[in-house]
């Protein structure tokens, strides 16, 4: 990919520094809200850069760096730091040293990229190349929640990380695109993520005498066809909705009809309206148990909101990418029905996340959340440059409202 912009960071030594940071973080992954050593590494790396103010223990284990010239607008860039409970199956000499824990979603790269952004912005500030304030948010716990059901983004928001911020951006590495490609989407781009927990209750009984009781397994058999037809028959086909059952628990012996079945599943939607419509329709299917002599209970745990990307911020990101890399490929489509707690932040201020192509050029599929996930480390330099120049453009943009 050609470098054609003056002051564009493209030195071999800088790229090697990004790789070194990423590999260190990759080797020592930590789970959500346990990123103590990662946060310490991030904070110490930032403190070694002149002109940066560093806060630690924000949102439990988060780090916030501030680079400011004083007067001017305030924008933010966010990266997540946590790993996943997955045993790594790569052959790297920097593979996870923590058994059963792996950076399988690219958060090691996100963190390294934002450290690179800090270094570049600090240098640009010292040269008077921008006016305003940039907050760099190193967020814990994107992948999981605490005992109160909150992930890292709402925890940091509670502690005021977005106070005064006028717009925010983030990226996510993307293994279905190669280096030199970014994916963007205006509006809803990732899903509302909710979990439902239902119970179907009967009397149970002897497997040889089913007529003498009520059987919740039989009731579930009637409920499942209704459940799996919800999206095609009760919600507009113009809405994007998915519901899946992931757990069914019941029974103690082959000849005992159980008294109860516990069913747990996920609901994925884009709009606020479809979010509540889908859960109401799913509850109706479990209510069918009453027609068969049983009863039911139903509850919903609301997770992260849909990622809603701001059109104006997206336009700025796309223009920046093209200015930096005239041959870059920009794919415009939704990211899917995965969850991303950056959605909490874009609820608070105008913002956008773009996907950064990272696929290795060998044709092997290394999907997110798999034990062989890996990246083409050349993508990190692209990510740094787009984030830096986008942030500077946002500082110069008066209105990022839709």
C-alpha positions in Angstrom: 0.0 0.0 0.0 1.7 3.3 -1.1 2.5 6.0 1.4 1.6 9.3 -0.2 0.7 11.7 2.6 3.3 14.0 4.2 3.9 13.2 7.9 2.2 9.8 7.5 3.8 7.5 10.1 5.4 4.6 8.1 8.8 4.0 9.6 10.0 0.4 10.0 11.0 1.1 13.6 7.6 2.4 14.5 5.9 -0.6 12.9 8.2 -2.9 14.8 7.3 -1.2 18.0 3.6 -1.8 17.3 4.3 -5.5 16.7 6.4 -5.7 19.9 3.6 -4.2 22.0 1.0 -6.4 20.4 3.0 -9.6 20.9 3.7 -8.8 24.5 0.0 -8.2 25.2 -0.9 -11.3 23.3 1.4 -13.5 25.3 0.0 -12.3 28.6 -3.8 -12.2 28.1 -6.2 -11.4 30.9 -10.0 -11.9 31.2 -12.6 -9.2 31.6 -12.1 -7.0 34.7 -8.8 -8.8 35.4 -6.6 -6.8 33.1 -4.4 -5.7 35.9 -1.0 -6.4 34.3 -2.2 -5.3 30.9 -3.4 -2.0 32.4 -0.1 -1.6 34.2 1.8 -2.2 30.9 -0.4 0.3 29.1 -0.1 3.0 31.8 3.7 2.6 32.1 4.1 2.8 28.3 2.0 5.9 28.2 3.8 7.6 31.0 7.0 7.2 29.0 5.6 9.5 26.3 6.0 13.2 27.0 2.9 15.3 27.2 0.3 12.7 28.2 -1.8 12.6 31.4 -2.7 9.1 32.5 -5.5 7.9 34.8 -5.7 4.3 36.0 -8.4 2.1 37.6 -11.2 3.8 35.6 -14.2 1.5 35.3 -12.3 -0.9 37.6 -9.3 -1.8 35.4 -9.4 0.8 32.6 -6.8 3.4 31.6 -7.5 6.9 30.2 -4.8 9.0 28.5 -5.4 12.6 27.7 -3.4 14.6 25.1 -4.4 18.3 25.1 -3.4 21.7 23.9 -5.8 23.4 26.2 -8.5 25.1 24.3 -10.5 23.4 21.5 -12.9 20.5 21.0 -12.6 17.2 22.8 -12.8 13.9 21.0 -12.1 10.3 22.1 -10.7 7.0 20.7 -11.4 3.7 22.4 -9.7 0.3 22.4 -10.6 -2.7 24.4 -8.0 -4.8 26.4 -9.6 -8.1 27.6 -9.1 -11.6 26.3 -11.3 -14.7 26.1 -11.5 -18.0 27.9 -10.1 -20.0 24.9 -7.1 -22.3 24.8 -4.8 -21.0 22.0 -3.8 -23.4 19.2 -1.3 -21.4 17.2 2.4 -22.1 17.0 3.8 -18.6 17.7 6.6 -18.1 20.1 4.5 -15.4 21.6 1.4 -17.6 22.0 -0.5 -17.3 25.3 1.4 -18.0 28.4 -1.8 -18.3 30.4 -3.5 -21.7 29.9 -7.1 -21.4 28.7 -6.9 -17.6 28.0 -6.3 -16.1 24.6 -6.6 -12.9 22.7 -8.9 -14.4 20.1 -10.7 -11.2 19.2 -7.9 -8.9 18.4 -8.0 -6.7 21.5 -4.2 -7.1 21.8 -3.9 -5.4 18.4 -6.5 -2.7 19.4 -4.5 -1.9 22.5 -1.2 -1.8 20.6 -2.7 0.4 17.9 -4.0 2.9 20.5 -0.6 3.0 22.1 0.8 3.9 18.7 -1.9 6.6 18.3 -0.8 8.0 21.7 2.8 8.2 20.5 1.9 9.9 17.2 -0.5 12.4 18.7 1.9 13.4 21.4 4.5 14.1 18.7 2.0 16.1 16.6 0.9 18.1 19.7 4.5 19.1 20.4 4.8 20.4 16.9 1.6 22.3 17.1 -0.2 20.3 14.4 -3.6 20.2 16.1 -5.7 22.2 18.6 -7.9 20.5 21.2 -8.0 17.5 23.4 -8.0 13.8 22.6 -8.9 11.2 25.2 -7.6 7.7 24.6 -9.8 5.1 26.3 -8.3 1.8 27.1 -11.4 -0.1 28.1 -11.6 -3.3 30.1 -14.2 -6.0 29.8 -15.8 -5.8 26.4 -16.3 -9.5 26.3 -18.0 -10.1 29.7 -19.9 -8.5 32.5 -19.4 -8.1 36.3 -21.6 -9.3 39.1 -24.0 -6.5 38.3 -24.3 -7.4 34.7 -22.2 -4.4 33.4 -19.3 -4.6 30.9 -16.4 -2.1 30.7 -18.0 0.6 28.6 -20.9 1.4 30.9 -18.6 1.2 33.9 -16.3 3.8 32.4 -19.2 5.9 31.3 -20.5 5.9 35.0 -17.1 7.3 36.0 -17.3 10.2 33.6 -15.0 9.1 30.8 -17.2 10.7 28.2 -17.7 14.0 30.0 -16.9 16.8 27.6 -16.3 14.4 24.7 -18.0 15.6 21.5 -17.4 12.6 19.3 -15.7 9.2 19.5 -14.2 6.6 17.2 -12.9 3.0 17.4 -11.8 0.2 15.2 -12.1 -3.6 15.3 -9.8 -6.0 13.4 -11.7 -7.9 10.7 -10.5 -11.4 9.6 -12.9 -11.6 6.6 -11.1 -8.7 4.9 -7.4 -8.4 4.0 -5.0 -5.7 5.0 -5.8 -2.6 2.8 -9.6 -2.9 3.3 -11.9 -1.3 5.8 -15.6 -1.9 6.4 -18.0 0.8 7.4 -21.7 1.1 7.9 -24.0 4.0 8.7 -26.6 3.5 11.4 -27.2 0.1 13.2 -24.2 -2.1 12.5 -24.0 -4.6 15.3 -26.8 -6.0 17.5 -28.7 -5.4 20.7 -27.7 -8.5 22.6 -30.2 -9.9 25.1 -30.5 -13.3 26.9 -33.8 -14.9 27.8 -34.3 -17.5 30.5 -37.5 -19.5 30.5 -38.9 -22.4 32.5 -41.6 -24.8 31.5 -43.3 -26.4 34.5 -45.4 -29.6 34.7 -46.0 -32.1 37.4 -43.6 -34.8 36.2 -44.2 -38.4 36.9 -43.4 -42.0 36.0 -42.1 -42.6 32.4 -44.4 -45.6 32.2 -47.5 -43.7 33.2 -47.3 -40.3 31.4 -51.1 -39.9 31.3 -51.1 -39.5 35.1 -49.1 -36.2 35.1 -48.1 -33.3 32.9 -44.9 -33.5 30.9 -42.9 -30.3 30.3 -40.8 -32.1 27.6 -43.9 -32.7 25.6 -44.9 -29.0 26.0 -41.5 -27.9 24.8 -42.1 -30.0 21.7 -45.1 -27.9 20.9 -43.3 -24.7 21.8 -40.3 -25.1 19.5 -42.1 -24.8 16.1 -43.7 -21.6 17.3 -40.4 -20.3 18.6 -38.5 -20.9 15.4 -41.2 -19.3 13.2 -41.3 -16.0 15.1 -39.0 -14.0 12.8 -40.9 -15.0 9.7 -44.5 -14.7 10.9 -44.9 -12.2 13.7 -42.2 -9.6 13.0 -41.8 -7.5 9.8 -39.4 -9.1 7.4 -37.9 -5.6 7.0 -36.6 -5.9 10.6 -33.3 -7.7 11.4 -33.9 -10.2 14.2 -32.5 -13.5 15.3 -33.4 -15.7 18.3 -31.6 -19.0 19.1 -31.9 -21.5 22.0 -28.5 -22.4 23.3 -29.2 -24.4 26.5 -31.9 -26.9 27.5 -31.6 -28.5 30.9 -33.9 -31.1 32.4 -34.2 -34.6 33.7 -32.5 -37.0 36.2 -33.3 -40.5 34.9 -34.6 -42.3 31.8 -37.8 -43.4 33.5 -38.6 -40.1 35.3 -40.7 -37.4 33.5 -39.1 -34.2 34.8 -41.2 -31.5 36.5 -39.4 -28.6 34.9 -37.3 -27.6 31.8 -35.0 -24.6 31.8 -34.3 -23.0 28.5 -31.8 -20.2 27.8 -31.2 -18.4 24.5 -30.0 -15.3 22.8 -31.9 -12.5 21.0 -30.3 -10.3 18.5 -31.9 -7.2 17.0 -31.0 -3.8 15.5 -33.8 -1.4 16.4 -35.2 -0.6 19.8 -38.7 -1.4 18.6 -37.7 -4.9 17.4 -35.7 -5.5 20.5 -38.8 -5.3 22.7 -41.2 -6.9 20.1 -39.0 -10.0 19.8 -38.9 -10.7 23.5 -42.7 -10.2 23.8 -43.2 -12.7 20.9 -40.9 -15.2 22.4 -42.7 -15.1 25.7 -45.9 -15.8 23.9 -44.5 -19.1 22.6 -43.6 -20.2 26.1 -47.1 -19.3 27.3 -48.3 -22.2 25.1 -47.4 -24.4 28.0 -50.6 -23.3 29.8 -52.7 -24.8 27.0 -51.1 -28.2 27.8 -51.7 -28.1 31.5 -48.4 -26.5 32.5 -47.1 -23.2 33.5 -44.0 -21.1 32.6 -41.8 -18.3 33.7 -39.9 -15.9 31.4 -37.3 -13.2 32.1 -34.9 -11.2 29.9 -31.4 -10.0 30.7 -30.7 -6.9 28.6 -27.2 -6.7 27.3 -25.3 -4.2 25.2 -27.3 -1.9 22.9 -26.9 -2.0 19.1 -23.9 -0.2 17.7 -25.3 2.8 16.0 -22.6 4.4 13.8 -22.9 8.2 13.1 -23.1 9.0 9.4 -21.1 12.2 9.7 -18.3 10.5 11.6 -18.3 7.7 9.1 -18.0 10.1 6.2 -15.0 11.7 7.9 -13.4 8.2 8.5 -13.9 7.2 4.9 -12.5 10.4 3.5 -9.5 10.2 5.9 -8.8 6.6 4.7 -8.9 7.6 1.1 -6.7 10.7 1.7 -4.1 8.5 3.4 -4.4 5.5 1.1 -5.9 6.2 -2.3 -6.0 2.5 -3.2 -7.7 1.4 0.0 -10.9 -0.7 -0.4 -13.9 0.5 1.5 -16.7 -2.0 2.0 -20.0 -0.6 3.1 -22.2 -3.1 4.8 -23.4 -4.1 8.3 -21.0 -5.9 10.5 -23.4 -8.6 11.6 -25.4 -9.6 14.7 -22.5 -9.9 17.0 -22.4 -7.7 20.1 -20.1 -4.8 20.8 -20.3 -2.7 24.0 -18.9 0.3 22.2 -22.7 0.7 21.5 -23.0 2.2 25.0 -20.6 4.9 24.0 -22.3 5.8 20.7 -25.6 6.1 22.7 -23.9 8.9 24.6 -22.0 10.9 22.0 -21.9 10.8 18.1 -19.4 8.1 17.2 -18.5 5.3 14.9 -16.5 2.0 14.7 -14.9 0.8 11.5 -13.6 -2.7 10.8 -10.0 -3.0 9.8 -9.0 -5.8 7.4 -6.4 -8.1 9.0 -6.6 -11.4 7.2 -3.3 -13.2 6.6 -2.7 -13.7 2.9 -2.6 -17.5 3.0 -6.3 -18.3 2.5 -6.8 -19.9 5.9 -9.9 -18.7 7.8 -9.0 -17.5 11.3 -12.4 -16.2 12.6 -12.9 -14.1 15.7 -13.3 -16.1 18.9 -11.5 -19.2 17.5 -8.4 -20.8 18.9 -6.4 -20.1 15.8 -7.4 -16.5 15.4 -4.5 -14.4 14.1 -3.8 -11.2 12.2 -1.6 -9.7 9.5 0.3 -7.4 11.8 0.8 -4.9 8.9 -2.8 -3.8 9.4 -1.9 -2.1 12.7 0.0 0.7 11.0 -3.0 1.4 8.8 -5.2 1.5 11.9 -2.9 4.0 13.7 -2.8 6.3 10.7 -6.6 6.3 10.1 -7.4 6.9 13.8 -4.8 9.7 14.2 -5.9 11.6 11.2 -9.6 11.0 11.8 -9.2 12.3 15.4 -7.5 15.5 14.1 -10.2 16.0 11.5 -12.9 15.6 14.2 -11.2 18.3 16.3 -11.6 20.6 13.3 -15.3 19.6 12.7 -17.9 21.7 14.4 -20.8 19.4 14.2 -20.8 15.6 14.2 -24.6 15.3 14.7 -26.6 13.4 12.1 
